[in-house]
Amino acid sequence: MPLPFLTADRAFDASAEDVALPFDDHDSWRRPYRPGPWRVAAAATLLLLASFVLLAAMIIGVAGAPSGATVCLVLAGAVIAAALRLLRVGAWVSRHGVRRVGFLRTTTVAWGDAAAVRTVQQPVKWMGFPRTVQGQALVVVRRGGETLPPLASDHNADFLGRQEAFERATDAVEAWADEYRPG
């Protein structure tokens, strides 16, 4: 079963042509990089936990306690939804703008509202935890001068220990910005 939110930019495949914007449909939202191994491992762990909760729901339901089984089913559904949302977290681009998808909040900036999209050296969160380390971050600066929280950093769950992948992803997002941001 194809999972479109896990598909990566064809520009990074060995057989693809070397172009920054390889998609035929630039109107749909795309993530220009693959989810990192830490993010995928966390989602897989949540799905494993959900399978145990579903097994518990089945056992409780067979034992004759439908209210307990219902609670377990709702809990398993919430864990599955959290795992899927965790896989969607990251930077997404389209002809319309750039989107920062967080676990609980999504921010979209139209290319016309973005003054700059650039990589900067700054303190970044390590794996999303409150602890900060010195690293690189991809940021969007709005026309009014407001800098949004980083779209991606070299210490998040997608790029921790994968500096080359971070550079390719930032180059791809900057190429989308150069293509669609008004002069």
C-alpha positions as CSV (number, residue, x, y, z in Angstrom):
1,M,0.0,0.0,0.0
2,P,1.6,3.3,-1.0
3,L,2.0,5.9,1.7
4,P,2.3,9.3,0.0
5,F,3.5,11.0,3.2
6,L,6.5,8.8,3.3
7,T,7.6,9.2,-0.4
8,A,10.7,11.3,-0.9
9,D,11.8,13.7,-3.5
10,R,12.8,11.9,-6.6
11,A,15.8,14.3,-6.9
12,F,17.6,12.3,-4.3
13,D,17.2,8.9,-5.9
14,A,20.2,7.7,-7.8
15,S,18.2,7.2,-11.0
16,A,16.5,10.6,-11.0
17,E,17.6,13.5,-13.0
18,D,19.4,16.3,-11.1
19,V,16.7,18.8,-10.8
20,A,15.5,20.8,-7.7
21,L,11.8,20.6,-8.4
22,P,11.2,17.1,-9.9
23,F,7.4,16.9,-9.3
24,D,4.9,17.1,-12.1
25,D,2.2,18.5,-9.9
26,H,3.6,21.6,-8.0
27,D,0.2,22.4,-6.6
28,S,0.1,19.5,-4.1
29,W,2.0,19.7,-0.8
30,R,5.2,17.6,-0.8
31,R,7.9,16.9,1.8
32,P,11.2,17.4,0.0
33,Y,13.0,14.8,2.1
34,R,12.4,11.4,3.7
35,P,11.4,11.1,7.3
36,G,14.4,10.3,9.4
37,P,15.2,7.0,11.2
38,W,14.5,8.5,14.6
39,R,11.0,9.7,13.6
40,V,10.2,6.4,11.9
41,A,11.4,4.4,14.9
42,A,9.3,6.4,17.3
43,A,6.2,5.9,15.1
44,A,6.9,2.2,14.8
45,T,7.2,2.0,18.6
46,L,3.9,3.7,19.0
47,L,2.2,1.4,16.5
48,L,3.7,-1.6,18.4
49,L,2.2,-0.2,21.6
50,A,-1.2,0.3,19.8
51,S,-1.1,-3.4,18.8
52,F,-0.7,-4.5,22.4
53,V,-3.6,-2.2,23.5
54,L,-5.8,-3.6,20.7
55,L,-4.9,-7.1,21.9
56,A,-5.9,-6.1,25.4
57,A,-9.2,-4.6,24.1
58,M,-9.9,-8.0,22.4
59,I,-9.2,-9.9,25.6
60,I,-11.2,-7.6,27.8
61,G,-14.1,-7.7,25.3
62,V,-14.1,-11.5,25.2
63,A,-14.0,-11.5,29.0
64,G,-17.3,-9.7,29.0
65,A,-16.4,-6.1,29.9
66,P,-17.5,-4.0,26.9
67,S,-16.8,-0.6,28.6
68,G,-13.2,-1.6,29.3
69,A,-12.8,-2.8,25.8
70,T,-14.2,0.5,24.5
71,V,-11.7,2.4,26.5
72,C,-8.9,0.3,25.2
73,L,-10.1,0.8,21.6
74,V,-10.3,4.6,22.0
75,L,-6.8,4.6,23.5
76,A,-5.4,2.5,20.7
77,G,-7.0,4.8,18.2
78,A,-5.4,7.8,19.8
79,V,-2.0,6.1,19.8
80,I,-2.4,5.2,16.1
81,A,-3.4,8.8,15.3
82,A,-0.4,10.1,17.2
83,A,2.0,7.8,15.3
84,L,0.6,8.9,11.9
85,R,0.8,12.6,12.9
86,L,4.4,12.1,14.0
87,L,5.2,10.8,10.5
88,R,3.7,14.0,9.0
89,V,5.7,16.4,11.1
90,G,8.2,18.4,9.0
91,A,8.5,21.0,6.3
92,W,6.2,20.7,3.2
93,V,6.4,22.8,0.1
94,S,4.2,23.6,-2.9
95,R,3.6,26.3,-5.5
96,H,1.6,28.1,-2.9
97,G,4.1,28.3,-0.1
98,V,5.9,26.5,2.7
99,R,4.2,24.7,5.5
100,R,5.7,23.8,8.9
101,V,3.8,20.9,10.2
102,G,4.2,20.4,13.9
103,F,2.7,17.7,16.1
104,L,-0.1,19.9,17.4
105,R,0.1,23.0,15.1
106,T,0.6,23.7,11.4
107,T,1.8,27.1,10.1
108,T,1.6,28.0,6.4
109,V,3.5,30.9,4.8
110,A,2.7,31.9,1.2
111,W,5.8,32.5,-0.9
112,G,4.6,36.1,-1.4
113,D,4.8,36.6,2.4
114,A,8.3,35.1,2.8
115,A,11.1,37.6,2.5
116,A,13.8,34.9,2.8
117,V,14.3,31.2,3.3
118,R,17.8,30.5,4.6
119,T,19.9,28.2,6.7
120,V,21.3,29.9,9.8
121,Q,23.6,28.9,12.7
122,Q,21.7,29.1,16.0
123,P,20.8,27.2,19.1
124,V,18.4,24.4,18.1
125,K,16.3,21.9,20.1
126,W,17.9,18.5,20.2
127,M,15.3,15.9,19.0
128,G,12.5,18.3,20.0
129,F,13.4,18.3,23.7
130,P,13.9,21.5,25.6
131,R,17.7,21.0,25.6
132,T,19.3,23.2,23.0
133,V,22.6,22.7,21.2
134,Q,24.4,24.8,18.6
135,G,23.4,23.7,15.1
136,Q,21.9,24.7,11.8
137,A,18.3,25.6,11.2
138,L,16.2,26.3,8.1
139,V,14.2,29.4,8.8
140,V,11.6,31.5,7.0
141,V,11.6,35.3,7.5
142,R,8.3,37.0,6.7
143,R,8.1,40.3,4.9
144,G,7.5,42.2,8.2
145,G,10.8,40.8,9.6
146,E,9.3,38.1,11.8
147,T,11.3,34.9,11.9
148,L,9.2,31.8,12.2
149,P,10.3,28.8,14.3
150,P,12.7,26.6,12.3
151,L,11.3,24.4,9.5
152,A,14.0,21.9,10.2
153,S,17.3,21.6,12.0
154,D,20.3,19.3,11.9
155,H,19.5,18.0,15.3
156,N,15.8,17.0,14.9
157,A,14.3,13.5,14.4
158,D,14.7,13.7,10.6
159,F,18.4,14.8,10.4
160,L,20.2,13.8,13.6
161,G,23.5,12.3,12.4
162,R,22.6,12.9,8.7
163,Q,24.3,16.2,7.8
164,E,24.3,15.4,4.1
165,A,20.5,14.7,4.1
166,F,19.9,18.0,6.0
167,E,21.9,19.9,3.4
168,R,20.0,18.3,0.5
169,A,16.7,19.0,2.1
170,T,17.5,22.7,2.8
171,D,18.8,23.1,-0.7
172,A,15.5,21.7,-2.0
173,V,13.3,24.0,0.1
174,E,15.5,27.0,-0.9
175,A,15.1,26.0,-4.5
176,W,11.3,25.9,-4.2
177,A,11.5,29.4,-2.6
178,D,13.7,30.7,-5.4
179,E,11.3,29.3,-8.0
180,Y,8.1,30.6,-6.5
181,R,8.9,33.6,-4.2
182,P,8.2,36.9,-6.1
183,G,11.3,38.8,-7.0
